[in-house]
Amino acid sequence: MDLSVQKRDTVGRNVKALREQGLVPGELYGKGLENIHVAVPAKEFKKVFKEAGENTVVTVLLNENKYPVLIHDVSYDRLTDEVASVDLYQVRMDEKLRVAVPIEFIGVSLAVKEKGGVLVKPLQELEVEALPLDIPHNLTADISVITEIGQSVHVKDLAVPKTVRVLVDADAVVATVTAKVTEEEELAMQQAAAGGVETVKVETEEKKAEREAAGAAEAAPAEAGK
């Protein structure tokens, strides 16, 4: 996957002119590479980024040079939500990297569809270690194996290539189905919570009364001695 860029001299606030031309200011850097200011065609970048994400190697083309990079960071304009700047990090193809790989959930859980359970996804991505070309674009979690409420899919259940080392506990839960809370149960929990607050309030008032009574008792002998 290629991404053509051009070198830029415009920096600072002047990059606004680049954006008006449909270009995104970027930085190309990495081990053994001096930082290069670049401009990236916005439309081309969006297309490549949608396909590659942040964990697939992209070949940056600058003049006659080629740089294997990961799209390391993307910032967005808070008002327009358009890409404001990008960081392109050159990688060594013989050096392992640690990156976060998104999890794609596939299938339909019968525990949800037929038994009214609620699907919970504690993990949306996994940190892995691999050579750049071995980094998977995503990892799939098949939730169709969850047929009963309370069952789960764990990290160890995912199909991970042998060239990839997962840096998350194998028993960590990726997806699980829990029972749906009824309106009665929710109301009961709310009442219990309210009762707990009321109890604390009553106990506090009792403590206050005890302190006042104790203070009055201590003051009585002093008044009698006058």
C-alpha positions as a printed Julia matrix, in Angstrom:
226×3 Matrix{Float64}:
   0.0     0.0    0.0
   1.58    3.26  -1.16
   1.13    6.84   0.0
   2.68    9.63  -2.05
   3.85   12.72  -0.17
   5.83   15.83  -0.97
   8.37   17.76   1.03
   7.13   21.04   2.49
   8.82   24.18   3.72
   5.65   25.66   5.19
   5.51   25.31   8.96
   3.68   26.78  11.93
   0.51   28.77  11.31
   1.31   28.98   7.61
   0.18   25.36   7.15
  -3.37   26.72   6.9
  -2.61   27.51   3.27
  -1.69   23.85   2.7
  -5.02   22.65   4.06
  -6.83   25.04   1.75
  -5.05   23.26  -1.11
  -6.32   19.88   0.05
  -3.03   18.91   1.7
  -2.4    17.69   5.24
   0.81   18.67   7.02
   2.76   15.7    8.28
   6.01   14.59   9.85
   8.09   11.7    8.57
  10.59   10.36  11.08
  12.02    7.19  12.6
  15.23    5.44  13.59
  18.14    6.67  11.56
  15.96    9.18   9.75
  16.13   12.91  10.2
  12.71   14.46  10.66
  11.2    15.51   7.31
   8.3    17.95   7.0
   5.86   16.57   4.41
   2.5    17.39   2.88
   0.01   14.59   2.19
  -2.97   14.77  -0.2
  -5.99   14.64   2.14
  -8.17   12.42  -0.07
  -5.39    9.89  -0.68
  -4.51    9.81   3.01
  -8.1     9.13   4.09
  -8.32    6.24   1.65
  -5.05    4.67   2.8
  -5.74    5.25   6.49
  -9.18    3.64   6.24
  -7.59    0.5    4.85
  -4.34    0.41   6.82
  -5.23    1.91  10.18
  -2.35    2.39  12.58
  -0.95   -1.13  12.55
  -0.35   -1.94   8.87
   2.85   -0.97   7.09
   2.43    1.68   4.4
   5.11    2.6    1.85
   5.59    6.36   1.75
   6.85    7.63  -1.6
   8.88   10.84  -1.45
  10.63   11.75  -4.69
  12.71    8.66  -5.54
  12.77    7.35  -1.98
  10.56    4.76  -0.3
   9.95    4.58   3.44
   8.14    1.74   5.22
   6.04    3.47   7.88
   3.21    3.08  10.33
   0.66    5.87  10.56
   1.67    6.69  14.08
  -0.63    9.53  15.02
  -3.52   11.41  13.43
  -4.98   14.62  14.84
  -8.28   16.16  13.86
  -9.71   19.67  13.7
 -12.15   20.0   16.61
 -14.6    22.09  14.57
 -14.61   20.36  11.19
 -13.43   16.88  12.26
 -11.11   16.92   9.24
  -7.58   15.51   9.47
  -5.34   18.31  10.79
  -1.94   16.59  10.83
  -0.32   13.16  10.64
   2.81   11.48  11.95
   4.47    8.84   9.77
   6.92    6.64  11.66
   9.54    4.74   9.64
  10.04    1.2   10.91
  12.78   -1.36  10.52
  11.43   -4.45   8.83
  13.76   -6.7   10.88
  12.78   -5.2   14.24
   9.72   -6.29  16.22
   7.17   -3.68  17.24
   4.57   -3.45  19.94
   1.25   -2.18  18.64
  -2.45   -2.29  19.5
  -4.48   -4.44  17.12
  -8.26   -3.9   17.0
 -10.63   -6.8   17.68
 -13.4    -7.48  15.17
 -16.44   -9.18  16.67
 -18.21  -11.57  14.31
 -21.18  -13.91  14.55
 -24.4   -13.79  16.57
 -24.69  -14.97  20.16
 -27.79  -17.08  20.89
 -27.51  -15.96  24.5
 -28.3   -12.47  23.25
 -30.67  -13.27  20.39
 -32.83  -15.9   22.09
 -32.23  -15.5   25.83
 -32.23  -11.72  26.23
 -28.65  -11.41  27.44
 -26.51   -8.3   27.11
 -23.23   -8.48  25.18
 -20.32   -6.83  27.0
 -16.96   -6.22  25.29
 -14.29   -5.47  27.93
 -11.53   -5.44  25.3
 -11.68   -3.64  21.96
  -8.02   -4.16  21.03
  -5.02   -6.24  22.02
  -1.41   -5.19  22.4
   0.85   -7.51  20.41
   4.48   -7.83  19.4
   5.57   -8.84  15.89
   7.7    -7.91  12.92
   6.09   -5.1   10.89
   4.89   -7.34   8.05
   3.51   -9.92  10.51
   1.26   -7.48  12.38
  -2.36   -8.49  11.69
  -4.78   -5.8   10.56
  -7.23   -7.09  13.17
  -8.05  -10.13  15.27
 -11.5   -11.72  15.13
 -13.59  -12.82  18.1
 -16.47  -15.15  17.22
 -19.28  -14.48  19.69
 -21.51  -17.18  18.19
 -19.84  -19.64  20.59
 -21.59  -17.85  23.46
 -24.87  -19.74  23.72
 -25.62  -19.29  27.42
 -25.72  -16.26  29.68
 -22.5   -16.07  31.67
 -20.3   -17.61  28.98
 -17.32  -15.67  27.62
 -14.72  -15.5   24.9
 -11.18  -15.12  26.23
  -7.94  -13.96  24.68
  -6.76  -17.58  24.46
  -9.79  -18.37  22.25
  -8.7   -16.0   19.48
  -6.92  -17.27  16.38
  -3.55  -15.52  16.57
  -0.78  -16.17  14.01
   2.26  -17.96  15.42
   4.44  -15.04  14.36
   2.53  -12.75  16.7
   2.97  -12.61  20.48
  -0.01  -11.33  22.46
   0.99   -9.16  25.41
  -2.32   -9.58  27.27
  -3.22  -12.28  29.81
  -4.58  -15.34  28.0
  -7.5   -15.58  30.44
  -8.59  -11.97  29.95
 -12.22  -11.7   28.84
 -12.74  -10.32  25.34
 -16.54  -10.66  25.27
 -19.19  -11.99  27.64
 -22.96  -12.09  27.92
 -24.64  -11.01  31.14
 -28.27  -11.18  32.24
 -30.38   -8.12  31.52
 -31.39   -6.25  34.66
 -35.19   -6.04  35.04
 -36.98   -2.83  35.98
 -37.84   -4.36  39.38
 -34.19   -5.25  40.04
 -33.05   -1.78  38.98
 -35.66   -0.16  41.27
 -34.59   -2.42  44.15
 -30.96   -1.41  43.67
 -31.92    2.26  43.63
 -33.96    1.85  46.82
 -31.11   -0.03  48.48
 -28.72    2.76  47.54
 -31.14    5.38  48.86
 -31.61    3.37  52.07
 -27.89    3.23  52.57
 -27.64    7.0   52.35
 -30.56    7.45  54.76
 -28.98    5.05  57.27
 -25.73    6.99  57.23
 -27.67   10.21  57.72
 -29.58    8.82  60.72
 -26.41    7.45  62.28
 -24.73   10.81  61.8
 -27.62   12.6   63.5
 -27.49   10.11  66.39
 -23.76   10.66  66.76
 -24.37   14.4   66.83
 -27.04   14.0   69.55
 -24.67   11.84  71.6
 -21.92   14.45  71.37
 -24.29   17.22  72.41
 -25.53   15.15  75.36
 -21.98   14.36  76.43
 -21.05   18.02  76.19
 -24.02   19.01  78.34
 -23.09   16.42  80.98
 -19.54   17.74  81.16
 -20.77   21.3   81.5
 -23.2    20.48  84.36
 -20.57   19.85  87.13
 -18.75   23.0   86.15
 -21.96   25.04  86.51
 -22.71   23.38  89.87
 -19.31   24.33  91.27
 -19.78   28.05  90.6
